[in-house]
């Protein structure tokens, strides 16, 4: 017979704290690392704000100018930077904070047939540059995302963008790597740690989206609430 009052026999599971205690782990043993990582991100965010605010404003102005002249934005990067490119494109095409007209933005990382064809036939270095050659025009904006600033496929695309007369913006880690010499506007997060660069990059492109939306999307769509 099960013992009355036994949590196990009654099907009551131990709480999270009890599970940790029963496992022999020390409670809150990871808390110093957690606090350190949050403080690193907060400190870097403050430093990036101080160093990059004028350049972020300039980047927003460049994007708004492209939209007002009938242009668009092309974004590209690899790995986590590819995800960021897609994230920013989604905010522009859809909405960031308010309903408004759609803004043309394309992440060059999403068409698997095009990407694999180009990589197979021309080499991976060409996957973004050739899409720009096919779809972009002078007056558009190219946004390169690379924590190192040295990704060969990103560098090739930046060179293609410059040759075609696009405005180039690079969102990178400290110094910008090879992207620095190719960027009209360099937004280099002042860190060498990839996770921290990626975290603050999200804040940077969210601010960009808010600024662009406030200007280029100022005329809300009729009937949209």
C-alpha positions as CSV (number, residue, x, y, z in Angstrom):
1,X,0.0,0.0,0.0
2,X,1.3,3.5,-0.8
3,X,2.1,5.6,2.3
4,X,-0.3,8.4,2.9
5,X,1.2,11.7,2.5
6,X,4.1,10.5,0.2
7,X,4.5,13.1,-2.5
8,X,6.0,10.4,-4.8
9,X,3.2,7.9,-4.2
10,X,0.6,10.6,-4.8
11,X,2.1,11.5,-8.2
12,X,3.4,14.9,-7.0
13,X,6.7,15.8,-8.6
14,X,9.4,17.7,-6.7
15,X,9.7,21.4,-7.4
16,X,12.5,22.7,-9.5
17,X,14.4,23.8,-6.3
18,X,13.9,20.4,-4.7
19,X,15.2,18.7,-7.9
20,X,18.3,20.8,-7.9
21,X,18.8,20.1,-4.2
22,X,18.3,16.4,-4.6
23,X,20.8,16.3,-7.5
24,X,23.6,17.5,-5.3
25,X,24.0,20.7,-7.3
26,X,24.7,24.0,-5.5
27,X,21.8,26.4,-5.8
28,X,22.6,29.5,-7.9
29,X,26.1,28.3,-8.8
30,X,25.7,29.8,-12.2
31,X,24.4,33.1,-11.1
32,X,27.8,34.9,-11.2
33,X,28.3,34.0,-14.8
34,X,24.7,35.0,-15.7
35,X,25.1,38.4,-14.0
36,X,28.5,38.9,-15.7
37,X,27.1,38.2,-19.2
38,X,24.2,40.6,-18.6
39,X,26.6,43.3,-17.4
40,X,28.9,42.8,-20.4
41,X,25.9,43.2,-22.7
42,X,24.7,46.3,-20.9
43,X,28.2,47.9,-20.8
44,X,28.7,47.2,-24.5
45,X,25.3,48.6,-25.3
46,X,26.2,51.9,-23.5
47,X,29.5,52.1,-25.3
48,X,28.0,51.4,-28.7
49,X,25.4,54.1,-28.1
50,X,28.1,56.6,-27.4
51,X,30.2,55.7,-30.4
52,X,27.6,54.9,-33.0
53,X,24.6,57.1,-32.5
54,X,25.6,59.6,-35.3
55,X,26.4,56.8,-37.7
56,X,23.1,55.0,-37.0
57,X,21.3,58.2,-37.8
58,X,23.2,58.5,-41.0
59,X,22.4,54.9,-41.9
60,X,18.7,55.6,-41.3
61,X,18.9,58.7,-43.5
62,X,20.5,56.7,-46.3
63,X,17.8,54.0,-46.2
64,X,15.0,56.6,-46.1
65,X,16.5,58.4,-49.1
66,X,16.6,55.1,-51.0
67,X,12.9,54.5,-50.3
68,X,11.9,58.0,-51.2
69,X,13.6,57.5,-54.6
70,X,11.9,54.2,-55.3
71,X,14.8,52.0,-54.2
72,X,15.1,49.2,-51.7
73,X,17.4,47.5,-49.2
74,X,19.3,44.3,-49.7
75,X,20.7,42.5,-46.7
76,X,23.1,39.6,-46.4
77,X,25.3,37.7,-44.0
78,X,26.2,34.1,-42.9
79,X,25.1,32.0,-40.0
80,X,23.8,34.2,-37.2
81,X,24.2,37.2,-39.4
82,X,22.0,35.6,-42.0
83,X,19.3,35.3,-39.3
84,X,19.8,39.0,-38.5
85,X,19.5,39.9,-42.2
86,X,16.2,38.1,-42.4
87,X,15.0,39.6,-39.1
88,X,15.6,43.2,-40.3
89,X,14.1,42.5,-43.7
90,X,10.9,41.2,-42.0
91,X,10.7,44.3,-39.8
92,X,10.9,46.6,-42.9
93,X,8.5,44.6,-45.2
94,X,6.0,44.0,-42.4
95,X,6.1,46.5,-39.6
96,X,8.2,47.4,-36.6
97,X,6.0,49.4,-34.3
98,X,3.1,50.6,-36.4
99,X,1.0,49.7,-39.4
100,X,2.2,51.6,-42.5
101,X,3.1,51.0,-46.2
102,X,5.4,48.1,-46.9
103,X,9.0,48.9,-47.4
104,X,11.0,47.0,-49.9
105,X,13.7,44.8,-48.3
106,X,15.2,41.5,-49.3
107,X,17.4,39.2,-47.4
108,X,19.7,37.4,-49.9
109,X,19.9,34.3,-47.7
110,X,16.5,32.7,-48.1
111,X,16.2,31.3,-51.6
112,X,17.8,27.9,-51.2
113,X,17.6,27.0,-54.9
114,X,19.4,30.2,-55.9
115,X,22.0,29.9,-53.1
116,X,22.9,26.3,-53.9
117,X,23.0,26.9,-57.6
118,X,25.3,29.8,-57.2
119,X,27.5,28.0,-54.7
120,X,27.7,25.0,-56.9
121,X,28.3,26.8,-60.2
122,X,30.4,29.8,-59.2
123,X,31.6,29.1,-55.6
124,X,30.1,30.1,-52.3
125,X,31.8,33.5,-52.4
126,X,29.5,34.6,-55.2
127,X,26.1,33.8,-53.5
128,X,25.3,37.4,-52.5
129,X,27.2,39.3,-55.1
130,X,25.5,37.7,-58.0
131,X,22.0,38.2,-56.5
132,X,22.9,41.9,-56.2
133,X,24.0,41.9,-59.8
134,X,20.6,40.4,-60.8
135,X,18.3,42.4,-58.6
136,X,19.8,45.6,-57.3
137,X,20.3,49.0,-58.9
138,X,22.1,52.2,-58.3
139,X,20.5,54.1,-55.4
140,X,19.5,51.0,-53.5
141,X,21.1,50.2,-50.1
142,X,23.2,47.1,-49.3
143,X,23.4,46.1,-45.7
144,X,26.2,43.7,-44.9
145,X,26.2,41.9,-41.6
146,X,29.4,40.1,-40.4
147,X,30.8,40.0,-36.9
148,X,34.4,39.8,-38.2
149,X,33.8,42.0,-41.3
150,X,35.9,39.5,-43.2
151,X,33.5,36.9,-44.6
152,X,34.5,36.4,-48.3
153,X,31.0,36.2,-49.5
154,X,30.1,39.4,-47.7
155,X,33.2,41.2,-49.1
156,X,32.4,40.1,-52.6
157,X,28.9,41.4,-52.3
158,X,30.2,44.7,-50.9
159,X,32.5,45.1,-53.8
160,X,29.6,44.4,-56.2
161,X,27.4,46.9,-54.5
162,X,30.0,49.6,-54.7
163,X,30.6,48.9,-58.4
164,X,26.8,49.2,-59.0
165,X,26.4,52.5,-57.1
166,X,24.6,51.2,-54.1
167,X,25.0,52.8,-50.7
168,X,26.8,50.4,-48.5
169,X,26.3,49.9,-44.8
170,X,28.2,47.4,-42.7
171,X,27.2,46.1,-39.3
172,X,30.3,44.4,-37.8
173,X,32.5,43.9,-34.8
174,X,35.2,46.2,-33.7
175,X,37.1,47.9,-36.6
176,X,35.0,46.4,-39.4
177,X,37.6,44.1,-40.9
178,X,37.8,44.3,-44.7
179,X,34.2,45.7,-44.7
180,X,35.5,49.0,-43.3
181,X,37.1,50.1,-46.5
182,X,34.0,49.2,-48.5
183,X,31.3,50.7,-46.3
184,X,29.9,54.2,-46.8
185,X,28.6,53.9,-43.3
186,X,30.4,51.5,-40.8
187,X,28.5,50.4,-37.7
188,X,31.2,48.5,-35.9
189,X,30.2,47.3,-32.5
190,X,33.2,48.0,-30.2
191,X,33.8,44.4,-29.1
192,X,35.7,41.3,-30.3
193,X,33.3,38.8,-28.7
194,X,30.9,37.3,-31.2
195,X,27.9,36.8,-28.8
196,X,28.1,40.3,-27.5
197,X,28.4,41.8,-31.0
198,X,25.3,39.9,-32.1
199,X,23.3,41.0,-29.1
200,X,24.1,44.7,-29.5
201,X,23.7,44.4,-33.3
202,X,20.0,43.5,-32.7
203,X,19.6,46.8,-30.8
204,X,21.3,48.7,-33.6
205,X,19.1,47.4,-36.4
206,X,15.9,47.7,-34.3
207,X,16.7,51.4,-33.8
208,X,17.4,51.6,-37.5
209,X,14.0,50.1,-38.3
210,X,12.3,52.5,-35.9
211,X,13.9,55.5,-37.4
212,X,13.2,54.4,-41.0
213,X,9.6,53.5,-40.2
214,X,9.0,56.9,-38.6
215,X,10.2,58.7,-41.8
216,X,9.8,56.4,-44.9
217,X,6.6,54.9,-43.5
218,X,5.1,58.2,-42.2
219,X,2.2,58.0,-44.6
220,X,0.1,55.2,-43.1
221,X,-2.0,53.1,-45.4
222,X,-5.6,54.3,-45.7
223,X,-8.0,52.3,-43.5
224,X,-5.2,50.6,-41.6
225,X,-5.5,50.6,-37.8
